[in-house]
């Protein structure tokens, strides 16, 4: 079968789960995990043309071929405008809901469809050859879906794990998420044939938690890649190219540690002349468990003069900000991988990062590391940066993660998985 994963004389097609991407239609810029699933979608469209795509919709499951996968990619890219929701969605008052409109556009491309309770039957009817079910988005890893794949004699399951932050840091997530996430990860560890970890740090943390779960499949570590560069867009309102400016990129939520940045800017305002206080540009949606922080931001004396909150911006504007800023500030308290610093390096922007094991693993000596709980060190370092007295790594010499290496590792792991199965049967 042309475009499938080769193993000796045999070849195995892919069934890629794109549920997460469908759920993100109309919700603004893609998040880090979204971008990974999007990269896999486009990889399969370009290099594995026989891939089929499965997604859980608001009314059951759709199984799509290449045309359906291309349609979803075009919707996400904006190349294909959203059409009209179907009659049932309109009857239920969902006519303007972007997901319902996207689902209506995908249904004509479906090669099969079923209600949720019939997913096992559909998989058995549609997949008669040995197939890899690939889930890379932390979505649709339900008990029903994993059980249906596990019970299929000709399907193997590979799951990409991005992080185990809800288990390590329950205070950083919404109430109840830790329990649900733990149950999901336990299912994955017990039922998947292969886990893909985005870093050695993620692998170690998952392995630690799985010790009490009674099972763990093979784990392949594959660093993520960077998305293809986009065009430069206009700089957002408030950006002054002639004034030192720093960028913080990420959802405003406890884990990203924006509170430290406000502490830093309080110190800068107290210790520098007013006309020398650098600008801080916050890019990202407002998130969860941050009511006090958001109130502090709204009432901050520098809001609108030295601190600018932009919400989520298109990638084109983010790229321009990175290229023009004096540095990217990334004081996160926990990360599964951390793509923004790598993206900043590609644009020649110096990242100032929390000293986290995963960031050292991925970025090496290409960034400046600081204690994420020591506002003084961040303030002092920023002061050095704006007067050009801070030795900084040369971004052009950074070794950046790339998708080609990632997919090479993953496809080799999938091939080895099938080879092991063949040898076990011989």
LUMVOVEX-171902 format. One line per 3 residues: number of its first residue (from 1); their letters; for each residue x, y, z of C-alpha. Coordinates in steps of 0.25 Angstrom, whole numbers, plus 5000, padded with zeros to 4 digits. Layout:
NUM	A	X Y Z; ...
//
This chain:
1	XXX	5000 5000 5000; 5007 5013 4995; 5010 5023 5006
4	XXX	5009 5013 5018; 5019 5010 5028; 5029 5000 5022
7	XXX	5034 4988 5030; 5041 4978 5022; 5032 4973 5011
10	XXX	5019 4977 5018; 5013 4991 5020; 5004 4996 5030
13	XXX	4994 5008 5028; 4991 5019 5039; 4978 5023 5045
16	XXX	4981 5037 5051; 4972 5042 5062; 4969 5057 5058
19	XXX	4958 5059 5069; 4966 5070 5076; 4968 5078 5063
22	XXX	4953 5077 5060; 4950 5082 5074; 4959 5094 5072
25	XXX	4952 5100 5059; 4948 5114 5062; 4955 5115 5075
28	XXX	4967 5124 5071; 4982 5121 5070; 4986 5107 5071
31	XXX	4992 5103 5085; 5005 5095 5086; 4998 5081 5086
34	XXX	4989 5086 5075; 5001 5089 5066; 5007 5075 5069
37	XXX	4994 5068 5064; 4994 5078 5052; 5008 5074 5048
40	XXX	5004 5060 5048; 4992 5062 5040; 5000 5069 5029
43	XXX	5011 5059 5030; 5001 5048 5027; 4995 5056 5016
46	XXX	5009 5058 5009; 5016 5045 5012; 5005 5035 5015
49	XXX	4994 5037 5005; 4986 5024 5009; 4985 5029 5024
52	XXX	4971 5030 5029; 4966 5040 5039; 4956 5037 5051
55	XXX	4949 5048 5059; 4939 5048 5070; 4928 5058 5066
58	XXX	4916 5064 5074; 4908 5052 5068; 4917 5040 5067
61	XXX	4930 5037 5059; 4934 5040 5045; 4945 5032 5038
64	XXX	4951 5041 5027; 4960 5038 5015; 4970 5047 5009
67	XXX	4960 5057 5004; 4954 5058 5018; 4968 5060 5024
70	XXX	4971 5071 5014; 4958 5078 5016; 4961 5079 5031
73	XXX	4975 5084 5028; 4969 5095 5019; 4959 5099 5029
76	XXX	4969 5100 5040; 4978 5108 5031; 4967 5117 5027
79	XXX	4968 5113 5012; 4954 5108 5013; 4944 5117 5019
82	XXX	4934 5110 5029; 4921 5106 5022; 4907 5105 5028
85	XXX	4903 5096 5039; 4894 5084 5036; 4879 5084 5038
88	XXX	4880 5077 5051; 4890 5086 5057; 4882 5098 5053
91	XXX	4870 5092 5059; 4877 5091 5072; 4882 5106 5072
94	XXX	4896 5102 5067; 4896 5109 5054; 4907 5118 5057
97	XXX	4916 5108 5065; 4929 5107 5057; 4931 5092 5061
100	XXX	4917 5089 5056; 4920 5096 5043; 4933 5089 5041
103	XXX	4926 5075 5044; 4916 5078 5033; 4927 5081 5023
106	XXX	4934 5068 5027; 4922 5058 5027; 4921 5058 5012
109	XXX	4936 5053 5012; 4933 5041 5022; 4936 5027 5017
112	XXX	4929 5022 5029; 4921 5028 5041; 4915 5022 5054
115	XXX	4909 5026 5067; 4919 5026 5079; 4914 5012 5084
118	XXX	4917 5006 5071; 4931 5010 5069; 4937 4996 5071
121	XXX	4928 4990 5061; 4932 5001 5051; 4947 4999 5053
124	XXX	4945 4984 5051; 4937 4986 5038; 4947 4997 5032
127	XXX	4960 4992 5036; 4963 4978 5031; 4978 4980 5029
130	XXX	4988 4982 5040; 4987 4997 5044; 4994 5007 5054
133	XXX	4984 5015 5062; 4992 5028 5065; 4987 5038 5075
136	XXX	4996 5050 5077; 4986 5060 5084; 4982 5055 5097
139	XXX	4968 5055 5092; 4958 5044 5090; 4966 5034 5099
142	XXX	4953 5030 5105; 4951 5016 5111; 4942 5013 5100
145	XXX	4951 5017 5089; 4964 5010 5094; 4956 4997 5097
148	XXX	4951 4997 5083; 4965 4998 5077; 4971 4988 5087
151	XXX	4960 4978 5084; 4963 4979 5069; 4972 4968 5065
154	XXX	4979 4976 5053; 4981 4989 5060; 4992 4994 5068
157	XXX	4992 5006 5077; 5002 5017 5078; 5000 5030 5087
160	XXX	5008 5042 5088; 5009 5047 5103; 5012 5062 5104
163	XXX	5013 5063 5119; 5008 5058 5132; 5007 5072 5138
166	XXX	4993 5069 5144; 4999 5058 5152; 5012 5065 5156
169	XXX	5005 5079 5159; 4990 5077 5162; 4990 5092 5167
172	XXX	4993 5097 5153; 4980 5090 5146; 4965 5092 5148
175	XXX	4959 5084 5159; 4956 5070 5156; 4965 5069 5144
178	XXX	4976 5062 5152; 4967 5050 5154; 4962 5049 5140
181	XXX	4976 5051 5134; 4982 5040 5143; 4971 5030 5139
184	XXX	4974 5034 5124; 4989 5032 5126; 4987 5018 5133
187	XXX	4978 5014 5121; 4989 5018 5111; 5000 5011 5119
190	XXX	4991 4998 5120; 4986 4997 5106; 4995 5005 5096
193	XXX	5006 4997 5089; 5015 5008 5088; 5016 5022 5095
196	XXX	5024 5033 5089; 5029 5043 5099; 5033 5057 5094
199	XXX	5045 5057 5104; 5053 5048 5113; 5048 5057 5124
202	XXX	5034 5053 5121; 5038 5039 5119; 5044 5039 5133
205	XXX	5032 5045 5140; 5022 5036 5133; 5030 5024 5137
208	XXX	5030 5028 5151; 5015 5030 5152; 5013 5017 5144
211	XXX	5020 5009 5154; 5007 5006 5162; 4999 5004 5150
214	XXX	5003 4990 5147; 5008 4992 5132; 5016 5001 5123
217	XXX	5018 4998 5108; 5031 5002 5100; 5034 5017 5100
220	XXX	5041 5024 5089; 5046 5038 5092; 5045 5048 5080
223	XXX	5047 5063 5082; 5036 5071 5075; 5039 5080 5063
226	XXX	5037 5095 5060; 5025 5099 5051; 5029 5104 5037
229	XXX	5032 5119 5038; 5020 5128 5034; 5021 5142 5028
232	XXX	5024 5154 5037; 5011 5161 5041; 5009 5175 5046
235	XXX	5014 5178 5060; 5002 5179 5070; 4998 5193 5076
238	XXX	5007 5198 5087; 5020 5192 5081; 5030 5203 5080
241	XXX	5042 5198 5072; 5051 5209 5078; 5049 5204 5092
244	XXX	5054 5191 5099; 5043 5181 5099; 5041 5167 5104
247	XXX	5031 5157 5100; 5024 5146 5109; 5016 5136 5101
250	XXX	5006 5126 5107; 4993 5125 5113; 4991 5133 5126
253	XXX	4990 5122 5136; 4998 5118 5149; 5008 5109 5142
256	XXX	5013 5120 5133; 5017 5129 5145; 5012 5142 5140
259	XXX	5012 5147 5154; 5027 5147 5154; 5027 5156 5142
262	XXX	5018 5166 5149; 5027 5166 5161; 5039 5168 5152
265	XXX	5032 5180 5146; 5028 5186 5159; 5043 5185 5163
268	XXX	5047 5191 5149; 5037 5203 5151; 5043 5206 5165
271	XXX	5058 5205 5161; 5058 5211 5147; 5054 5225 5142
274	XXX	5040 5224 5136; 5045 5226 5122; 5055 5214 5123
277	XXX	5045 5204 5128; 5045 5193 5117; 5032 5189 5111
280	XXX	5025 5175 5114; 5016 5169 5103; 5007 5158 5108
283	XXX	5002 5149 5097; 4992 5138 5100; 4978 5136 5105
286	XXX	4974 5137 5119; 4973 5124 5126; 4968 5117 5138
289	XXX	4971 5119 5153; 4977 5133 5151; 4966 5142 5157
292	XXX	4975 5149 5166; 4986 5150 5156; 4976 5156 5145
295	XXX	4971 5166 5155; 4985 5170 5158; 4988 5172 5143
298	XXX	4975 5179 5140; 4978 5189 5152; 4993 5190 5149
301	XXX	4999 5204 5149; 5007 5201 5136; 4996 5194 5129
304	XXX	4995 5201 5115; 5008 5209 5117; 5019 5198 5119
307	XXX	5011 5186 5120; 5002 5182 5108; 4993 5170 5108
310	XXX	4989 5165 5094; 4982 5152 5096; 4984 5142 5085
313	XXX	4991 5147 5073; 4992 5141 5059; 5006 5134 5057
316	XXX	5010 5145 5047; 5009 5155 5058; 5016 5146 5068
319	XXX	5028 5144 5058; 5029 5159 5057; 5029 5161 5072
322	XXX	5040 5151 5074; 5049 5157 5063; 5047 5171 5069
325	XXX	5048 5168 5084; 5060 5169 5093; 5056 5155 5098
328	XXX	5046 5144 5101; 5042 5143 5116; 5038 5129 5119
331	XXX	5038 5127 5134; 5029 5115 5134; 5028 5106 5146
334	XXX	5026 5093 5138; 5027 5089 5124; 5025 5076 5116
337	XXX	5034 5082 5104; 5034 5097 5103; 5033 5101 5088
340	XXX	5033 5116 5089; 5048 5118 5093; 5052 5109 5082
343	XXX	5043 5118 5072; 5050 5130 5078; 5064 5125 5076
346	XXX	5060 5123 5061; 5056 5138 5060; 5069 5142 5067
349	XXX	5062 5146 5080; 5069 5142 5093; 5060 5133 5102
352	XXX	5061 5136 5117; 5056 5122 5123; 5053 5115 5136
355	XXX	5064 5106 5139; 5055 5093 5137; 5061 5079 5133
358	XXX	5053 5078 5120; 5057 5092 5115; 5072 5088 5117
361	XXX	5070 5075 5110; 5064 5082 5098; 5071 5095 5097
364	XXX	5084 5092 5103; 5093 5105 5106; 5086 5113 5095
367	XXX	5077 5121 5106; 5079 5128 5119; 5074 5120 5131
370	XXX	5068 5127 5143; 5061 5122 5156; 5046 5123 5153
373	XXX	5043 5127 5168; 5054 5138 5169; 5048 5151 5163
376	XXX	5061 5159 5167; 5070 5150 5158; 5060 5153 5146
379	XXX	5060 5168 5149; 5075 5169 5150; 5077 5161 5137
382	XXX	5067 5169 5129; 5074 5182 5134; 5087 5176 5128
385	XXX	5080 5173 5115; 5074 5186 5112; 5088 5193 5114
388	XXX	5095 5182 5106; 5104 5178 5117; 5099 5163 5118
391	XXX	5107 5153 5110; 5096 5145 5103; 5097 5132 5094
394	XXX	5097 5133 5079; 5084 5129 5075; 5089 5125 5061
397	XXX	5097 5114 5067; 5086 5108 5074; 5082 5093 5070
400	XXX	5067 5094 5068; 5058 5082 5069; 5052 5078 5055
403	XXX	5040 5070 5050; 5049 5062 5041; 5057 5056 5052
406	XXX	5044 5054 5060; 5037 5046 5050; 5049 5038 5046
409	XXX	5049 5033 5061; 5034 5031 5062; 5033 5023 5049
412	XXX	5045 5014 5052; 5038 5011 5066; 5025 5008 5059
415	XXX	5033 4999 5049; 5040 4992 5060; 5027 4990 5068
418	XXX	5021 4982 5056; 5034 4975 5054; 5034 4970 5068
421	XXX	5020 4965 5066; 5024 4957 5054; 5036 4951 5060
424	XXX	5027 4947 5072; 5018 4940 5063; 5028 4933 5055
//
